[in-house]
Amino acid sequence: MDDLVNLNVGGCVYTTSRSTLTRYPRSMLAAMFSGELDPSVRDANGAYTIDGDGPIFRHVLNFLRRGKLNLPEDFKEWDLLTSEADFYQVGDLTDAVMAEKMRRVTPEDSSKSPKFEFVEIQIRNTIMDMMYIGSIETLGNLPVILAFLNTDAYYEGDVLDVVKQQGMIQHCSTSYTYYSEPVGDKRMLVFREIVEHGFELKAVLCDSDRNKEWTFARKV
């Protein structure tokens, strides 16, 4: 699995290992280089050709290699990087870009552009993941979501403190079966609470395994 692979992304050539490209099993790159898809298109030098943004792919590849986002301090191409992360279906990178963009917003930037709060919900089989980016005041008014986040033993009931310090919180790999309500009922309770507090659905992603992801946002 660790053989080297040459990629031609938008005219930029990269060399990496197959294990790096398959690090996130649900990504498009993992499907291409684990045998699920046939990456048959090659350039004249034998490199696999991908119709993506060449320069921005280095940030995607670095994330695959290290599992964390490292961007230069003057980085500005947030929308382009988010678009490429979505194209390659690396959900963790999309989340990391969103969180880093929020962290870097300066008071000057804030006065020029609107602020947003986000709720992202992912459902994989019977498992629900959730990420919240926003204020503790808003989260305190979302009892269904707050109760869900508080089920994560990692935070030991200090969800609001975490949000106050970091401006965000992520809850991973919690089964819907924890709740007594049917799966559909619990999902609808979460969605209804979000919509009633002014959040709007901005994106829906669905893969071949019927896993789904919803992103809600509201301007504050």
N, CA and C of each residue as an Amber inpcrd file, in Angstrom:
protein
   660
   0.8190000  -1.2180000   0.0000000   0.0000000   0.0000000   0.0000000
   0.8510000   1.2660000   0.0000000   2.1750000   1.1530000   0.3400000
   2.9880000   2.3540000   0.4710000   3.7840000   2.6770000  -0.7900000
   3.3910000   2.1090000  -1.9430000   4.0880000   2.4650000  -3.1680000
   3.8190000   3.9230000  -3.5130000   4.7750000   4.5440000  -4.1960000
   4.6610000   5.9570000  -4.5280000   3.7180000   6.1710000  -5.7000000
   3.0090000   7.3000000  -5.6490000   2.0420000   7.6510000  -6.6870000
   2.3490000   9.0630000  -7.1590000   2.3910000   9.2490000  -8.4710000
   2.5610000  10.5760000  -9.0570000   1.2070000  11.1120000  -9.4980000
   0.9150000  12.3450000  -9.1060000  -0.3560000  12.9790000  -9.4440000
  -0.0970000  14.2500000 -10.2360000  -0.9070000  14.4580000 -11.2580000
  -0.8950000  15.7170000 -12.0040000  -2.2170000  16.4080000 -11.7190000
  -2.1770000  17.3870000 -10.8200000  -3.3960000  18.0970000 -10.4190000
  -3.3670000  19.4860000 -11.0400000  -4.1930000  19.6970000 -12.0370000
  -4.2520000  21.0070000 -12.6830000  -2.9170000  21.4910000 -13.2120000
  -2.0520000  20.5570000 -13.6430000  -0.7480000  20.9270000 -14.1780000
   0.3770000  20.9140000 -13.1660000   0.0630000  20.7550000 -11.8790000
   1.0810000  20.6570000 -10.8240000   1.2970000  19.1890000 -10.4810000
   2.5490000  18.7500000 -10.4710000   2.8600000  17.3440000 -10.2290000
   3.2500000  17.1380000  -8.7670000   2.6450000  16.1370000  -8.1390000
   2.9210000  15.7950000  -6.7410000   3.2790000  14.3160000  -6.6630000
   4.1300000  13.9700000  -5.7150000   4.4650000  12.5780000  -5.4450000
   4.1690000  12.2850000  -3.9890000   3.4450000  11.2160000  -3.7540000
   3.0900000  10.8430000  -2.3830000   2.8820000   9.3380000  -2.3340000
   2.5500000   8.8260000  -1.1630000   2.3320000   7.3850000  -1.0280000
   0.8560000   7.0470000  -1.1610000   0.5950000   5.8330000  -1.5570000
  -0.7920000   5.3780000  -1.6790000  -1.4860000   5.3880000  -0.3110000
  -0.7530000   5.0880000   0.7530000  -1.3640000   5.0830000   2.0860000
  -1.8090000   6.4840000   2.4940000  -1.0710000   7.5170000   2.0720000
  -1.4890000   8.8940000   2.3540000  -2.7920000   9.2120000   1.6420000
  -2.9040000   8.8240000   0.3830000  -4.0990000   9.1270000  -0.4110000
  -5.3270000   8.3780000   0.0880000  -5.1220000   7.2650000   0.7830000
  -6.2560000   6.4670000   1.2780000  -6.4630000   6.6420000   2.7820000
  -5.8760000   7.6650000   3.3540000  -5.9550000   7.8640000   4.8090000
  -7.3880000   8.0660000   5.2770000  -8.1940000   8.7770000   4.4820000
  -9.5960000   9.0090000   4.8390000 -10.4570000   8.1320000   3.9400000
 -10.9190000   6.9770000   4.4520000 -11.5450000   5.9470000   3.6140000
 -12.7550000   6.4130000   2.8120000 -13.4660000   7.4290000   3.2840000
 -14.6740000   7.8690000   2.5860000 -14.3970000   8.9580000   1.5460000
 -13.1560000   9.3140000   1.3640000 -12.8290000  10.3730000   0.4110000
 -12.7760000   9.8440000  -1.0130000 -12.8560000  10.7550000  -1.9770000
 -12.7560000  10.3870000  -3.3790000 -11.3780000   9.8180000  -3.6910000
 -10.3390000  10.3940000  -3.0910000  -8.9820000   9.9160000  -3.3340000
  -8.8000000   8.4870000  -2.8300000  -9.3910000   8.1780000  -1.6800000
  -9.3150000   6.8100000  -1.1620000 -10.0000000   5.8430000  -2.1140000
 -11.1450000   6.2490000  -2.6480000 -11.8560000   5.3920000  -3.6040000
 -11.0230000   5.1770000  -4.8660000 -10.3260000   6.2260000  -5.3070000
  -9.5120000   6.1240000  -6.5200000  -8.3200000   5.1920000  -6.3420000
  -7.7000000   5.2310000  -5.1720000  -6.4340000   4.5290000  -5.0110000
  -6.5020000   3.3310000  -4.0660000  -7.7080000   2.8870000  -3.7720000
  -7.8700000   1.6420000  -3.0110000  -8.5580000   0.5730000  -3.8490000
  -8.8270000   0.8950000  -5.1110000  -9.4180000  -0.0960000  -6.0040000
 -10.8940000   0.0560000  -6.2550000 -11.5770000   0.9630000  -5.5080000
 -13.0150000   1.1340000  -5.7160000 -13.3100000   1.8130000  -7.0460000
 -12.4720000   2.7770000  -7.4250000 -12.5920000   3.4600000  -8.7140000
 -11.3120000   3.2290000  -9.5050000 -11.4230000   3.3800000 -10.8160000
 -10.2600000   3.1800000 -11.6710000  -9.6990000   4.5280000 -12.1080000
  -8.6000000   4.9800000 -11.5000000  -8.0020000   6.2650000 -11.8960000
  -7.1790000   6.1020000 -13.1700000  -7.8520000   5.8750000 -14.2830000
  -7.1690000   5.4430000 -15.4980000  -6.5770000   6.5830000 -16.3110000
  -6.9950000   7.8250000 -16.0550000  -6.5050000   8.9490000 -16.8530000
  -5.1030000   9.3350000 -16.3870000  -4.1350000   9.2900000 -17.3250000
  -2.7530000   9.6310000 -16.9860000  -2.2060000  10.6250000 -18.0050000
  -1.1900000  11.3780000 -17.5770000  -0.5610000  12.3010000 -18.5170000
   0.5470000  11.5850000 -19.2840000   1.2900000  12.3380000 -20.0940000
   2.3190000  11.7390000 -20.9410000   3.4410000  11.0900000 -20.1380000
   3.6100000  11.5040000 -18.8860000   4.6620000  10.9490000 -18.0320000
   4.1590000   9.8520000 -17.1060000   2.8920000   9.4810000 -17.2530000
   2.3370000   8.3980000 -16.4540000   1.7290000   8.8140000 -15.1390000
   1.6820000  10.1110000 -14.8550000   1.0760000  10.5830000 -13.5990000
  -0.4420000  10.5630000 -13.7150000  -1.1110000  10.1730000 -12.6440000
  -2.5710000  10.2010000 -12.6200000  -3.0460000  11.6490000 -12.6930000
  -4.0000000  11.9000000 -13.5910000  -4.4690000  13.2610000 -13.8300000
  -5.7650000  13.5350000 -13.0800000  -5.7860000  14.6220000 -12.3190000
  -6.9810000  15.0420000 -11.5900000  -7.2960000  16.4740000 -11.9830000
  -8.5340000  16.7160000 -12.3460000  -8.9520000  18.0480000 -12.7900000
  -9.3170000  18.9040000 -11.5800000  -8.2990000  19.3050000 -10.8370000
  -8.4970000  20.1490000  -9.6610000  -7.5680000  21.3440000  -9.7080000
  -7.6180000  22.1730000  -8.6770000  -6.7290000  23.3270000  -8.5960000
  -5.3490000  22.8540000  -8.1440000  -4.3520000  23.0360000  -9.0100000
  -3.0200000  22.5160000  -8.7260000  -2.3490000  23.1090000  -7.5070000
  -2.1910000  24.4350000  -7.4280000  -1.4940000  25.0220000  -6.2760000
  -2.1860000  24.7550000  -4.9420000  -3.5210000  24.8000000  -4.9170000
  -4.2370000  24.6340000  -3.6450000  -4.1910000  23.1870000  -3.1650000
  -3.8960000  22.2410000  -4.0870000  -3.8770000  20.8260000  -3.7100000
  -2.7750000  20.5330000  -2.6950000  -1.7390000  21.3690000  -2.6540000
  -0.6690000  21.1040000  -1.6730000  -1.2000000  21.1570000  -0.2500000
  -2.1990000  22.0060000  -0.0050000  -2.7840000  22.0750000   1.3360000
  -3.6330000  20.8350000   1.6210000  -4.3140000  20.3420000   0.5850000
  -5.0830000  19.0970000   0.7310000  -4.1340000  17.9480000   1.0460000
  -3.0470000  17.8660000   0.2920000  -2.0930000  16.7740000   0.4760000
  -1.4050000  16.8480000   1.8360000  -1.0430000  18.0370000   2.2720000
  -0.4300000  18.1790000   3.5990000  -1.3760000  17.7270000   4.7020000
  -2.6750000  18.0140000   4.5260000  -3.6540000  17.5660000   5.5200000
  -3.7450000  16.0430000   5.5270000  -3.7210000  15.4290000   4.3490000
  -3.7540000  13.9670000   4.2790000  -2.5180000  13.3650000   4.9420000
  -1.3870000  14.0180000   4.7970000  -0.1410000  13.4970000   5.3660000
  -0.0890000  13.6380000   6.8830000  -0.5090000  14.7790000   7.4040000
  -0.3090000  15.0860000   8.8230000  -1.5810000  15.0150000   9.6660000
  -2.7440000  15.0400000   9.0110000  -3.9940000  15.0130000   9.7600000
  -4.3250000  16.3270000  10.4290000  -3.6360000  17.3940000  10.0350000
  -3.9430000  18.7170000  10.5790000  -3.6890000  19.7660000   9.5030000
  -4.2780000  20.9350000   9.6950000  -4.2160000  21.9930000   8.6970000
  -3.1050000  22.9780000   9.0360000  -2.1840000  23.1710000   8.1080000
  -1.1040000  24.1480000   8.2720000  -1.1430000  25.1120000   7.0960000
  -1.5690000  26.3350000   7.3570000  -1.6950000  27.3370000   6.3030000
  -0.8110000  28.5400000   6.6160000  -0.2930000  29.2120000   5.5920000
   0.4880000  30.4310000   5.8450000  -0.3760000  31.5070000   6.4830000
   0.2550000  32.3990000   7.2220000  -0.4920000  33.4200000   7.9550000
  -1.2640000  34.3570000   7.0400000  -0.7720000  34.5380000   5.8100000
  -1.4520000  35.4490000   4.8890000  -2.4180000  34.7270000   3.9520000
  -2.7960000  33.5040000   4.2950000  -3.6860000  32.7250000   3.4260000
  -5.0490000  33.4020000   3.3130000  -5.5690000  33.4910000   2.0810000
  -6.8430000  34.1670000   1.8340000  -7.8440000  33.3210000   1.0370000
  -7.3870000  32.2240000   0.4500000  -8.2400000  31.4780000  -0.4870000
  -9.1170000  30.4570000   0.2320000  -9.8630000  30.9190000   1.2110000
 -10.6870000  30.0320000   2.0300000 -11.7580000  29.3280000   1.2090000
 -12.4720000  30.0760000   0.3800000 -13.5580000  29.4770000  -0.3990000
 -13.0250000  28.4440000  -1.3830000 -11.8850000  28.7330000  -1.9960000
 -11.3000000  27.7910000  -2.9450000 -10.8640000  26.5110000  -2.2480000
 -10.2220000  26.6340000  -1.0880000  -9.7820000  25.4460000  -0.3550000
 -10.9790000  24.6340000   0.1250000 -12.0250000  25.3040000   0.5840000
 -13.2370000  24.5950000   1.0040000 -13.8520000  23.8480000  -0.1650000
 -13.9000000  24.5030000  -1.3300000 -14.4440000  23.8690000  -2.5270000
 -13.6410000  22.6380000  -2.9210000 -12.3190000  22.7260000  -2.8440000
 -11.4750000  21.5810000  -3.1890000 -11.6330000  20.4580000  -2.1690000
 -11.7460000  20.8020000  -0.8860000 -11.9700000  19.7780000   0.1430000
 -13.2820000  19.0500000  -0.1050000 -14.3120000  19.7870000  -0.4970000
 -15.5930000  19.1640000  -0.8300000 -15.4610000  18.2840000  -2.0700000
 -14.7000000  18.7510000  -3.0650000 -14.5010000  17.9870000  -4.3000000
 -13.8570000  16.6380000  -4.0010000 -12.8490000  16.6400000  -3.1320000
 -12.1630000  15.3950000  -2.7830000 -12.9000000  14.6210000  -1.6860000
 -13.9830000  15.2040000  -1.1740000 -14.8430000  14.5560000  -0.1680000
 -14.0650000  14.2120000   1.1090000 -13.2390000  15.1560000   1.5500000
 -12.5120000  15.0020000   2.8200000 -13.2210000  15.8790000   3.8490000
 -14.2200000  15.3100000   4.5120000 -15.0480000  16.0740000   5.4390000
 -14.2630000  16.7000000   6.5770000 -13.2580000  15.9760000   7.0820000
 -12.4610000  16.5120000   8.1870000 -11.6950000  17.7630000   7.7640000
 -11.2590000  17.8040000   6.5140000 -10.5580000  18.9880000   6.0200000
 -11.5200000  20.1610000   5.8830000 -12.7150000  19.9050000   5.3850000
 -13.7230000  20.9640000   5.2890000 -13.9840000  21.5820000   6.6550000
 -14.1380000  20.7290000   7.6760000 -14.3710000  21.2200000   9.0380000
 -13.1750000  22.0210000   9.5450000 -11.9710000  21.5310000   9.2670000
 -10.7640000  22.2100000   9.7430000 -10.6060000  23.5810000   9.0930000
 -10.9250000  23.6730000   7.8050000 -10.8290000  24.9610000   7.1080000
 -11.8180000  25.9530000   7.7010000 -13.0500000  25.4960000   7.9470000
 -14.0710000  26.3750000   8.5100000 -13.6540000  26.8810000   9.8940000
 -13.1330000  25.9710000  10.7200000 -12.7280000  26.3510000  12.0750000
 -11.5400000  27.3150000  12.0460000 -10.5710000  27.0550000  11.1660000
  -9.3960000  27.9220000  11.0820000  -9.7650000  29.3000000  10.5510000
 -10.6780000  29.3430000   9.5990000 -11.1230000  30.6350000   9.0730000
 -11.7920000  31.4550000  10.1730000 -12.6280000  30.8010000  10.9800000
 -13.2890000  31.4940000  12.0810000 -12.2630000  31.9930000  13.1040000
 -11.2270000  31.1850000  13.3620000 -10.2180000  31.5560000  14.3610000
  -9.4290000  32.7820000  13.9310000  -9.2170000  32.9180000  12.6370000
  -8.3550000  33.9880000  12.1380000  -9.0820000  35.3020000  11.8780000
 -10.3770000  35.3260000  12.0450000 -11.1120000  36.5620000  11.7840000
 -10.6490000  37.6370000  12.7630000 -10.2320000  38.7730000  12.2630000
  -9.7670000  39.8820000  13.0970000 -10.9010000  40.8630000  13.3320000
 -10.7910000  41.7530000  14.3420000 -11.8250000  42.7720000  14.5360000
 -12.0680000  43.5990000  13.2800000 -10.9890000  43.8970000  12.5200000
 -11.1580000  44.6700000  11.2960000 -11.9770000  43.8930000  10.2830000
 -11.6640000  42.5900000  10.1470000 -12.4200000  41.7570000   9.2210000
 -13.8700000  41.6660000   9.6480000 -14.0920000  41.5630000  10.9640000
 -15.4480000  41.4140000  11.4780000 -16.3090000  42.6140000  11.1330000
 -15.7170000  43.8100000  11.1390000 -16.4980000  45.0100000  10.8540000
 -16.8530000  45.1210000   9.3810000 -16.0980000  44.4240000   8.5280000
 -16.3230000  44.5120000   7.0890000 -17.2450000  43.4200000   6.5700000
 -17.3220000  42.3120000   7.2530000 -18.1070000  41.1890000   6.7470000
 -19.0120000  40.6360000   7.8430000 -20.1460000  40.0420000   7.4600000
 -21.0790000  39.5150000   8.4550000 -20.5170000  38.2950000   9.1750000
 -20.9550000  38.0920000  10.4120000 -20.5850000  36.9080000  11.1710000
 -21.6720000  35.8520000  11.0070000 -21.2510000  34.5940000  11.0630000
 -22.1930000  33.4970000  10.9390000 -21.9460000  32.4810000  12.0470000
 -23.0110000  31.7840000  12.4160000 -22.9090000  30.6230000  13.2920000
 -23.3010000  29.4000000  12.4680000 -22.7000000  28.2590000  12.8010000
 -22.9030000  27.0590000  11.9950000 -23.2650000  25.8610000  12.8710000
 -24.1040000  24.9920000  12.3120000 -24.3450000  23.6670000  12.8780000
 -24.1990000  22.6770000  11.7310000 -23.3080000  21.7190000  11.8960000
 -23.1240000  20.6810000  10.8830000 -23.4850000  19.3350000  11.4930000
 -24.3240000  18.5840000  10.7960000 -24.8000000  17.2890000  11.2870000
 -24.4370000  16.2260000  10.2680000 -23.8190000  15.1450000  10.7250000
 -23.4760000  14.0210000   9.8600000 -24.1290000  12.7640000  10.4090000
 -24.7150000  11.9790000   9.5170000 -25.3140000  10.7080000   9.9160000
 -24.7020000   9.6020000   9.0770000 -24.0970000   8.6320000   9.7510000
 -23.5200000   7.4660000   9.0980000 -24.1270000   6.2310000   9.7300000
 -24.9790000   5.5610000   8.9770000 -25.7370000   4.4210000   9.4980000
 -26.5290000   4.8650000  10.7290000 -26.2110000   4.3570000  11.9180000
 -26.9330000   4.7640000  13.1300000 -26.1150000   5.7320000  13.9820000
 -25.0900000   6.3040000  13.4010000 -24.1860000   7.1780000  14.1470000
 -24.3990000   8.6260000  13.7330000 -24.5020000   9.5260000  14.7070000
 -24.6150000  10.9460000  14.4100000 -23.4100000  11.6930000  14.9620000
 -22.8120000  12.5200000  14.1190000 -21.7590000  13.4420000  14.5250000
 -22.3040000  14.8570000  14.3980000 -21.7720000  15.7750000  15.1780000
 -22.2540000  17.1540000  15.1120000 -21.1110000  18.1150000  15.4210000
 -21.0980000  19.2460000  14.7220000 -20.1640000  20.3220000  15.0330000
 -20.9480000  21.6200000  15.1380000 -20.6410000  22.3990000  16.1820000
 -21.2820000  23.7000000  16.3960000 -20.2050000  24.7670000  16.4210000
 -20.4130000  25.8540000  15.6790000 -19.5310000  27.0190000  15.7100000
 -20.3960000  28.2370000  15.9830000 -20.1660000  28.8960000  17.1140000
 -20.9860000  30.0500000  17.4500000 -20.8000000  30.4590000  18.8920000
 -21.7610000  31.2140000  19.4120000 -21.6650000  31.7510000  20.7660000
 -22.3070000  30.8100000  21.7780000 -21.9220000  30.9920000  23.0510000
 -22.5470000  30.1860000  24.1010000 -23.9810000  30.6370000  24.3220000
 -24.2850000  31.9050000  24.0200000 -25.6550000  32.3980000  24.1870000
 -26.6030000  31.6620000  23.2510000 -26.1830000  31.5060000  22.0020000
 -27.0220000  30.7840000  21.0450000 -27.1550000  29.3240000  21.4360000
 -26.0430000  28.6840000  21.7850000 -26.0880000  27.2720000  22.1540000
 -26.9620000  27.0510000  23.3780000 -26.9360000  27.9940000  24.3190000
 -27.7800000  27.8790000  25.5040000 -29.2570000  27.9020000  25.1890000
 -29.6170000  28.4490000  24.0260000 -31.0100000  28.4820000  23.5900000
 -31.3720000  27.3250000  22.6790000 -30.4760000  26.3620000  22.5530000
 -30.7150000  25.1770000  21.7240000 -30.6510000  23.9370000  22.6140000
 -31.6690000  23.6920000  23.4470000 -31.5890000  22.6260000  24.4470000
 -31.4200000  21.2260000  23.8720000 -32.0300000  20.9480000  22.7240000
 -31.8970000  19.6120000  22.1390000 -30.4520000  19.3650000  21.7190000
 -29.8610000  20.3510000  21.0510000 -28.4730000  20.2190000  20.6090000
 -27.5190000  20.2170000  21.8000000 -27.7760000  21.0800000  22.7840000
 -26.9190000  21.1300000  23.9700000 -26.9420000  19.7970000  24.7090000
 -28.1270000  19.1960000  24.8260000 -28.2320000  17.8970000  25.4960000
 -27.4470000  16.8330000  24.7390000 -27.5220000  16.8770000  23.4170000
 -26.7720000  15.9130000  22.6120000 -25.2660000  16.0830000  22.8130000
 -24.7910000  17.3170000  22.7550000 -23.3590000  17.5670000  22.9300000
 -22.8790000  17.1460000  24.3170000 -23.7340000  17.3090000  25.3130000
 -23.3630000  16.9510000  26.6870000 -23.2660000  15.4480000  26.9070000
 -23.7440000  14.6320000  25.9440000 -23.6040000  13.1780000  26.0930000
 -22.1860000  12.7130000  25.8130000 -21.3490000  13.5920000  25.2790000
 -19.9560000  13.2300000  25.0040000 -19.1590000  13.2930000  26.3030000
 -18.7510000  12.1400000  26.8080000 -18.0470000  12.0710000  28.0910000
 -16.7150000  12.8130000  28.0610000 -16.1780000  13.0260000  26.8740000
 -14.8870000  13.7100000  26.7500000 -14.9410000  15.1100000  27.3520000
 -16.0910000  15.7770000  27.2190000 -16.2110000  17.1570000  27.7000000
 -16.6800000  17.2380000  29.1530000 -17.0740000  16.1270000  29.7350000
 -17.4590000  16.0440000  31.1470000 -18.4790000  17.1170000  31.5350000
 -19.4380000  17.3550000  30.6470000 -20.4960000  18.3090000  30.9530000
 -20.1040000  19.7620000  30.8230000 -18.8790000  20.0460000  30.3580000
 -18.3970000  21.4310000  30.2590000 -18.5110000  21.9740000  28.8360000
 -19.5640000  21.5970000  28.1380000 -19.7300000  21.9850000  26.7380000
 -19.7110000  23.5000000  26.5700000 -20.4650000  24.2070000  27.3940000
 -20.5320000  25.6640000  27.2640000 -19.1800000  26.3160000  27.5360000
 -18.4210000  25.7680000  28.4760000 -17.0890000  26.3090000  28.7480000
 -16.1680000  26.1210000  27.5440000 -16.2830000  24.9550000  26.8990000
 -15.4640000  24.6910000  25.7120000 -15.8000000  25.6800000  24.6070000
 -17.0950000  25.9150000  24.3880000 -17.5230000  26.8490000  23.3420000
 -17.0800000  28.2710000  23.6760000 -17.1460000  28.6330000  24.9620000
 -16.7220000  29.9780000  25.3700000 -15.2480000  30.2040000  25.0630000
 -14.4270000  29.1710000  25.2640000 -12.9870000  29.3050000  25.0670000
 -12.5850000  29.1720000  23.6020000 -13.2460000  28.2620000  22.8690000
 -12.8000000  27.9350000  21.5200000 -13.7270000  28.4450000  20.4200000
 -14.9610000  28.8030000  20.7740000 -15.9060000  29.2580000  19.7620000
 -16.5210000  28.1400000  18.9630000 -16.2240000  26.9020000  19.3190000
 -16.7630000  25.7590000  18.5870000 -16.6540000  24.5050000  19.4450000
 -17.3550000  23.4530000  19.0140000 -17.2570000  22.1580000  19.6790000
 -17.6800000  21.0890000  18.6930000 -17.0610000  19.9260000  18.7970000
 -17.3890000  18.8270000  17.8940000 -17.6640000  17.5780000  18.7020000
 -18.7380000  16.8900000  18.3510000 -19.1580000  15.6630000  19.0210000
 -19.1310000  14.5620000  17.9790000 -18.3700000  13.5050000  18.2350000
 -18.1860000  12.4730000  17.2180000 -18.6440000  11.1030000  17.6960000
 -19.1210000  10.3220000  16.7410000 -19.3800000   8.8920000  16.9110000
 -20.2660000   8.5690000  18.0970000 -21.4300000   9.1890000  18.1360000
 -22.4400000   8.8700000  19.1460000 -23.6250000   8.2240000  18.4540000
 -24.0580000   7.0720000  18.9390000 -25.1360000   6.3570000  18.2640000
 -26.4810000   6.9710000  18.5780000 -27.3330000   7.0000000  17.5720000
 -28.7000000   7.4490000  17.7910000 -29.4200000   6.5430000  18.7840000
 -28.9730000   5.2850000  18.9040000 -29.6750000   4.3550000  19.7720000
 -29.5450000   4.7250000  21.2410000 -28.7250000   5.7120000  21.5480000
 -28.6380000   6.2040000  22.9230000 -29.9780000   6.7650000  23.3670000
 -30.7360000   7.3160000  22.4230000 -31.9960000   7.9630000  22.7290000
 -33.1420000   6.9600000  22.6540000 -34.1900000   7.2480000  23.4080000
 -35.3680000   6.3880000  23.3710000 -36.2210000   6.6600000  22.1520000
 -36.1370000   7.9010000  21.5950000 -36.9300000   8.2430000  20.4290000
 -36.4070000   7.5190000  19.1950000 -37.3020000   7.2390000  18.2200000
 -36.8450000   6.6870000  16.9480000 -35.8840000   7.6490000  16.2700000
 -35.0520000   7.1140000  15.3790000 -34.0370000   7.9210000  14.7140000
 -34.6470000   9.1170000  14.0140000 -35.7070000   8.8920000  13.2300000
 -36.3290000   9.9800000  12.4780000 -36.8650000  11.0730000  13.3800000
 -37.4670000  10.6900000  14.5080000 -38.0230000  11.6790000  15.4350000
 -36.9220000  12.5620000  16.0160000 -35.8140000  11.9680000  16.4250000
 -34.7200000  12.7450000  17.0080000 -34.1240000  13.6970000  15.9730000
 -33.9390000  13.2130000  14.7650000 -33.3950000  14.0750000  13.7210000
 -34.3060000  15.2600000  13.4630000 -35.6090000  15.0210000  13.4170000
 -36.5470000  16.1020000  13.1520000 -36.5810000  17.1010000  14.2980000
 -36.4100000  16.6350000  15.5390000 -36.3460000  17.5540000  16.6810000
 -35.1450000  18.4880000  16.5510000 -34.0020000  17.9240000  16.1590000
 -32.7990000  18.7370000  15.9720000 -33.0070000  19.7460000  14.8550000
 -33.5310000  19.2830000  13.7200000 -33.7400000  20.1740000  12.5790000
 -34.7410000  21.2790000  12.9150000 -35.8120000  20.9240000  13.5960000
 -36.8280000  21.9230000  13.9260000 -36.2520000  22.9890000  14.8500000
 -35.4620000  22.5690000  15.8380000 -34.8670000  23.5340000  16.7570000
 -33.9230000  24.4790000  16.0130000 -33.1430000  23.9430000  15.0980000
 -32.2120000  24.7740000  14.3370000 -32.9590000  25.8190000  13.5210000
 -33.9750000  25.3690000  12.7880000 -34.7260000  26.2720000  11.9070000
 -35.4680000  27.3330000  12.7140000 -36.0460000  26.9400000  13.8520000
 -36.7900000  27.8920000  14.6780000 -35.8960000  29.0080000  15.2180000
 -34.6070000  28.7650000  15.2820000 -33.6790000  29.7850000  15.7820000
 -32.9370000  30.4930000  14.6480000 -33.4940000  30.4300000  13.4580000
 -32.9890000  31.2490000  12.3580000 -31.8910000  30.6480000  11.5130000
 -31.5310000  29.3930000  11.7510000 -30.5240000  28.7520000  10.9120000
 -31.1560000  28.3210000   9.5910000 -30.4060000  28.4620000   8.5160000
 -30.8720000  28.0690000   7.1900000 -29.9880000  26.9590000   6.6370000
 -30.6210000  26.0220000   5.9370000 -29.8730000  24.9250000   5.3270000
 -29.0360000  25.4630000   4.1690000 -27.7220000  25.2380000   4.2240000
 -26.8160000  25.7600000   3.1990000 -26.2570000  24.6750000   2.2880000
 -26.1430000  23.4470000   2.7890000 -25.5610000  22.3900000   1.9570000
 -26.0120000  21.0270000   2.4600000 -26.1770000  20.0970000   1.5210000
 -26.4870000  18.7050000   1.8360000 -25.5660000  17.8270000   1.0030000
 -24.8670000  16.9050000   1.6530000 -24.0030000  15.9660000   0.9530000
 -24.4840000  14.5530000   1.2320000 -24.4310000  13.7000000   0.2180000
 -24.8560000  12.3050000   0.3690000 -23.9340000  11.4420000  -0.4700000
 -23.3570000  10.3830000   0.1330000 -22.4620000   9.5360000  -0.6450000
 -23.1410000   8.2310000  -1.0270000 -22.3830000   7.3580000  -1.6800000
 -22.9420000   6.1110000  -2.2010000 -23.3630000   5.1480000  -1.1040000
 -22.8520000   5.3430000   0.1190000 -23.2350000   4.4890000   1.2490000
 -24.4390000   5.0380000   2.0110000 -25.0930000   6.0560000   1.4340000
 -26.2760000   6.6840000   2.0220000 -25.9420000   7.4300000   3.3110000
 -24.6840000   7.7910000   3.4900000 -24.3170000   8.6820000   4.5840000
 -24.6690000  10.1040000   4.1760000 -25.1500000  10.8960000   5.1260000
 -25.6060000  12.2440000   4.7980000 -24.9880000  13.2830000   5.7240000
 -24.8700000  14.4870000   5.1910000 -24.3200000  15.5970000   5.9610000
 -25.1060000  16.8680000   5.6310000 -25.5500000  17.5650000   6.6800000
 -26.2960000  18.8120000   6.5150000 -25.5050000  19.9450000   7.1630000
 -25.4150000  21.0770000   6.4950000 -24.7700000  22.2600000   7.0620000
 -25.7880000  23.3890000   7.1400000 -25.9940000  23.9100000   8.3560000
 -26.9110000  25.0230000   8.5990000 -26.0940000  26.2350000   9.0360000
 -26.5480000  27.4280000   8.6670000 -25.8550000  28.6510000   9.0720000
 -26.8690000  29.7520000   9.3330000 -26.4810000  30.6770000  10.1910000
 -27.3170000  31.8600000  10.3890000 -26.4190000  33.0690000  10.5990000
 -26.8540000  34.2000000  10.0850000 -26.1210000  35.4470000  10.2170000
 -26.4290000  36.0650000  11.5710000 -25.3890000  36.5560000  12.2570000
 -25.5830000  37.1640000  13.5800000 -25.0100000  38.5700000  13.5960000
